[in-house]
């Protein structure tokens, strides 16, 4: 009886250890995903936002001076809208990645208490 109980205890300890390893690996993956999403968001909000805004402003000025066609203006505005949509998506992806990581860490901490 005692040997059987000890064997069961050892098996349970091994199983728990394996589950903890898996949990930490998943947390690492979620954290890496959140960091990558944060970097994409920073890229969009930083240099890319400034250059995209300046590009459309430049075309608008050129159009007003007769140096750019209506097609150029409409293309520039469409590109700006696409950029804005990508920026919104990058912000959403970052928020989702953070929420997933936060939820997973609170669950993991709850299990280890």
CORHUPE-V485939 format. One record per residue. N is the residue number from 1. RES is the residue in three letters. PSI is psi in whole degrees, -180 to 180 (999 if undefined). D_CENTER is the distance of its C-alpha to the mean C-alpha in Angstrom with 2 decimals. Layout:
# CORHUPE-V485939
n->(N & N)
res->(RES & RES)
psi->(PSI & PSI)
d_center->(D_CENTER & D_CENTER)
This chain:
# CORHUPE-V485939
n->(1 & 2 & 3 & 4 & 5 & 6 & 7 & 8 & 9 & 10 & 11 & 12 & 13 & 14 & 15 & 16 & 17 & 18 & 19 & 20 & 21 & 22 & 23 & 24 & 25 & 26 & 27 & 28 & 29 & 30 & 31 & 32 & 33 & 34 & 35 & 36 & 37 & 38 & 39 & 40 & 41 & 42 & 43 & 44 & 45 & 46 & 47 & 48 & 49 & 50 & 51 & 52 & 53 & 54 & 55 & 56 & 57 & 58 & 59 & 60 & 61 & 62 & 63 & 64 & 65 & 66 & 67 & 68 & 69 & 70 & 71 & 72 & 73 & 74 & 75 & 76 & 77 & 78 & 79 & 80 & 81 & 82 & 83 & 84 & 85 & 86 & 87 & 88 & 89 & 90 & 91 & 92 & 93 & 94 & 95 & 96 & 97 & 98 & 99 & 100 & 101 & 102 & 103 & 104 & 105 & 106 & 107 & 108 & 109 & 110 & 111 & 112 & 113)
res->(UNK & UNK & UNK & UNK & UNK & UNK & UNK & UNK & UNK & UNK & UNK & UNK & UNK & UNK & UNK & UNK & UNK & UNK & UNK & UNK & UNK & UNK & UNK & UNK & UNK & UNK & UNK & UNK & UNK & UNK & UNK & UNK & UNK & UNK & UNK & UNK & UNK & UNK & UNK & UNK & UNK & UNK & UNK & UNK & UNK & UNK & UNK & UNK & UNK & UNK & UNK & UNK & UNK & UNK & UNK & UNK & UNK & UNK & UNK & UNK & UNK & UNK & UNK & UNK & UNK & UNK & UNK & UNK & UNK & UNK & UNK & UNK & UNK & UNK & UNK & UNK & UNK & UNK & UNK & UNK & UNK & UNK & UNK & UNK & UNK & UNK & UNK & UNK & UNK & UNK & UNK & UNK & UNK & UNK & UNK & UNK & UNK & UNK & UNK & UNK & UNK & UNK & UNK & UNK & UNK & UNK & UNK & UNK & UNK & UNK & UNK & UNK & UNK)
psi->(-45 & -44 & -41 & -44 & -41 & -39 & -43 & -43 & -44 & -41 & -42 & -40 & -42 & -42 & -44 & -44 & -43 & -42 & -41 & -42 & -45 & -44 & -46 & -37 & -42 & -40 & -42 & -42 & -45 & -40 & -42 & -39 & -41 & -39 & -41 & -42 & -38 & -41 & -44 & -44 & -45 & -40 & -47 & -44 & -25 & -112 & -44 & -39 & -44 & -46 & -38 & -42 & -45 & -38 & -47 & -36 & -39 & -44 & -40 & -41 & -45 & -40 & -44 & -30 & 1 & 11 & -2 & 148 & 167 & -37 & -43 & -45 & -47 & -39 & -44 & -43 & -38 & -43 & -40 & -43 & -40 & -40 & -47 & -41 & -41 & -38 & -46 & -42 & -41 & -40 & -42 & -45 & -41 & -47 & -42 & -44 & -42 & -42 & -42 & -44 & -44 & -44 & -44 & -40 & -38 & -36 & -46 & -42 & -37 & -37 & -31 & -12 & 999)
d_center->(52.15 & 50.85 & 49.69 & 47.92 & 46.16 & 45.13 & 43.83 & 41.81 & 40.46 & 39.50 & 37.82 & 35.82 & 34.84 & 33.66 & 31.68 & 30.03 & 29.25 & 27.68 & 25.54 & 24.43 & 23.56 & 21.52 & 19.73 & 18.96 & 17.74 & 15.32 & 14.18 & 13.81 & 11.68 & 9.32 & 9.46 & 8.93 & 5.74 & 4.64 & 6.73 & 5.80 & 2.67 & 5.63 & 8.00 & 7.35 & 7.72 & 10.67 & 12.08 & 12.36 & 13.71 & 16.00 & 18.23 & 17.12 & 17.75 & 21.11 & 22.27 & 21.41 & 23.26 & 26.15 & 26.51 & 27.02 & 29.29 & 31.28 & 31.89 & 32.93 & 35.39 & 36.71 & 37.18 & 39.13 & 41.32 & 41.93 & 40.20 & 37.45 & 37.89 & 36.58 & 34.63 & 32.96 & 32.11 & 30.74 & 28.65 & 27.22 & 26.44 & 24.83 & 22.64 & 21.71 & 20.85 & 18.67 & 16.91 & 16.53 & 15.14 & 12.49 & 11.71 & 11.65 & 9.33 & 6.78 & 7.58 & 7.58 & 4.29 & 3.40 & 6.75 & 6.71 & 4.83 & 7.24 & 9.87 & 9.98 & 10.34 & 12.80 & 14.68 & 15.08 & 16.33 & 18.73 & 20.06 & 20.53 & 22.30 & 24.38 & 25.54 & 26.65 & 28.67)
